């Protein structure tokens, strides 16, 4: 309630990117206080045994993770896990540092509980983020404790031409080899010109093969490789990506990224137009992201780990995605509108729903509402 009052009285009237920097900086400062992150994690972190999920060769304390986009440079991993996220996906990072698109580039559509962003992969580069992750791993090892579970989301450097994209992705992959718990190839952001062209299987196949070879060449053949797709793909293209993932032996797919659609919004059209181009996240993605997830599950069965993102606001939303076939779920916009206790509310609600269903583990709910796999 207090956060909602603060949001509507102050935060919604302040530049969205400025508030992000301020709040993220505050979270990092709190987590840097000796013992603070561990204490917060004991209170807010997922600790119900039925929430534990084994996937991608790792054991996740809870199925809700922070989606890519919030922590682009791997600066706030400990703070985000202290809030109660079961894992954090950093990025999107690119092989070369880049400033992203000109500001303003982040906007709230409050009536729709949505965000429009055209950040443009602003980040310090893969090597800088990998160095931070290495430092985190070393500190955890020195303290004799396991570090947080971290995925790395990599994208194409803007100035790199499409024909050199595979080598650009491979450079980022090599930076995270042996450091990230999983790696995500992002070919679905609408904010890098031409990036979504790489979702076409004739481009995606050689790109993914090159990334896999780069990981293998670094002795990181055990690092799970996933691809993140857009909700705007036609159904037949979703099927094509699913078939390609099976063909190449990928470990999973993230469904979905942001959308370029502006259909059915409650926000005043003038405000939507003023926000301009960019990817839309939040509640308006709920229906299409679920459709894509269901289609992927029907196409691949349980052969891939599916991670659901897009429009997850409540424990019931997350539960619906899990029953539709998602092993893990992710949020970002839900945190913005729900406040710092949002991850804990989602996990507590999921534990309650698991017990209500009479299941010993939330993993037993995965795909229970899914259609049988279709033949490719």
Buried (B, 14 or more C-beta within 10 A) or exposed (E): EEBEEEBEEEBEEEBBBEBBEEBBEEBBEBBEEEEBBBEBBEEBBBBBEBBBBEBBEBEBBBBBBBBBBBBBBBBBBBBBBBBBBBBBBBBBBBBBBBEBBEEBBBBBBBEBBBBBBBBBBBBBBBBBBBBBBBEBBEEBEEEEEEBBBBBBBBBBBBEBEBEEBBEBBBBBBBBBBBBBBBBBBBBBBBBBEEBBEBBBBEBBEEBBEBBBBBBBEBEBEEBBBBBBBBBBBEEEBBBBBBBBBBEBEBBBBBBBBBBBEBEEBEBEEEBBEEBEEBBBBBBBBBEBBBBBBBBBBBBBBEBBBBBBBBBBBBBEBBBBBBBBBBBBBBBBBBBBBBBBBBBBBBBBBBBBBBEEEEBEBBBBBBBEBBBEBEEE
